[in-house]
Amino acid sequence: MKVLSILSVVIGLSLSACATMETPRNYSSTTAAPARIDYINDYYHHTSVPCTVPAIPHEVEALHYVASETLSGLPDVLAQGDRVRLTVAGDHDTLSGNYIIAADGRILLLGRMPIAAARKTIGELEADVRQLLLNEALIRALPNTVRVQLTEQSGVPVAVTGAVFEPGVVRVGERAPEARATASAQNASGDLNVGRTMATALRAAGGIRPDADAKAIYLIRGDKWTRVDVSGALDGHPFIDLPVTPNDRVIVPSLTCLQVSLIHPSVVTSPGIRVFMSNLSRPAASNASSAIGHDTTSLPYGTRLLQGLIPANCVGGSGLNAARHAVLISRNPLTGQSLVIQRSVEALVRNADRDEYDPYLMPNDSIACYDSGAMNVQDVISTVSNAVTPYVLLRGVTK
């Protein structure tokens, strides 16, 4: 009678353990995530979200529009950290020399004469220096007495907002100390900092999201704004990569719909993403024994869930534990709400229509693997056996 009771408990626990986990629940507003593939669940798979062309941002309504070619043709303005060379006729080492624009935007002549330099062109700074030296009676009013040359461009701050993965103020065009030392040792006039461009600013902000309007990205500079089409960067076609200046603003509108053509590495998207992984399924007792490390969690942008499950060691193994389930934990970039997607690993491996429910991975997503129902049943039987065996042995000894 006691044996039957024990067997009943085992069977009941086994049946209750057949399901590895309950189906995750999400808010309806969360599942319609534009940065997630269009088949988060069956309902959303059959109800696609149409693209919506956004209106012009209100930040630019009171500003003046200029063509992209016009804005790119404007002379560069100086920024904090830029290096300039001042040459004064007849002077060798008193006034003449290299100057770095300080954090307050000024350079200091003779240790006592500050002059504003940031946000000015080379020609404007040269005229201001000449006028200052004339006022101080340090030079004569002769032509070509003062010459200012740009020798090195530093990094500049740019504010990037909208449909990017990490909006905020980024610095673009920063150079290593070794590169700056090499540039200062050269006598060449002028400099080209290839990192001071809008594409670099977009990558520094995490890259544009799959819902971004790549054909209408706004660049604001002072009281001017322009609209740039960077879609050519996604398929290898030429595009205008505007240079950026200090305190420029970049606004990336959202179409509120997914565009698969934007989910791959490019000069305006992220080259790679970081994904958090957890595989505590048997026979792996820890993430370390699953060989999950830094190299496995750094994946190319455009990786899908099934590809991400391979470095997580969640695919393959014994037939008893092959029918695993995996969950993808992500976040809706527009609402900030988290969402959890469950997938059968075997369905992703074996079904020909896997692409219709194999979502793309996004930056900072998380993957977790769950054991199969058979492994859960085995664990239940093992647990009951471990509890019953001492009792049986104890009963045998006492008889």
BELNORRA-V57853 format. One line per field, one symbol per residue. ss: DSSP state (H for helix, E for strand, C for the rest). phi: phi as a letter, one per 40 degrees, with the letter a starting at -180 (. if undefined). burial: # if it has 24 or more other ideal C-beta (glycine too) atoms within 12 Angstrom, else .. A space follows every 10 residues. Layout:
# BELNORRA-V57853
ss=???
phi=???
burial=???
This chain:
# BELNORRA-V57853
ss=CHHHHHHHHH HHHHHHCCCC CCCCCCCHHH HCCCCCCCCC CHHHHCCCCC CCCCCCCHHH CCCEECCHHH HHCCCCCCCC CCEEEEEECC CCCCCCEEEE CCCCCEEEEC CCEEEECCCC CHHHHHHHHH HHHHHCCCCC CCCCCEEEEE EECCCEEEEE EECECCCEEE EECCCCHHHH HHHHHCCCCC CCCCCCEHHH HHHHCCCECC CEEEEEEEEE ECCEEEEECC HHHHCCCCCC CCECCCCEEE EEEECCCCCH HHCCCCCCCC CEEECEEEEC CCCCCCCCCC CCCHHHHEEE CCCEHHHHHH HCCCCCCCHH HCCCEEEEEE ECCCCCCEEE EEEEHHHHHH CCCHHHCCCE CCCCCEEEEE CCHHHHHHHH HHHHHHHHHH HHHHHHHHC
phi=.ccccccccc cccccccccc acccbbcccc cccccbccbc adccccbccc cbccccdccb ccbbcbcdcc ccccccbcbd gcbbbbbbdg bbacbcicbb ccccgbbbcf gabcacbcgb cdcccccccc ccccccfcbc cbcfcbbbbc bacccbcbcb bgcbcbcicb bbgcbcdccc ccccccbccg abccccbccc cccccggccc cccccabcbb bgcbaabbbb ccccbgccac cccbbdgcbb bbcbcfacbc cccacacbbc cabbbcbabb cccccacccc gcbcccccbc chccdccccc ccfbbggccc bcccbbbbbb accccgccab bbbccccccc cccdccabcc cbdgcbbbbb cccccccccc ccccccccdd ccccccccc
burial=.........# ...#..#..# #..#.#...# ########## #..#....#. ...#..#..# .....#.#.. ##...##### ########.. ....###### #...###.#. ....#.#### .#..##.### .##....##. ....###### ########## #######..# ###.#....# ..##...... #.#.###### ########## ########## #..####### #.##....## ######.### #########. .###.##### ..#######. ##.#..#..# .#...##.#. ########## #####.#... ########## ####...### #########. ......#### ###.###### ########## ...#...... .........
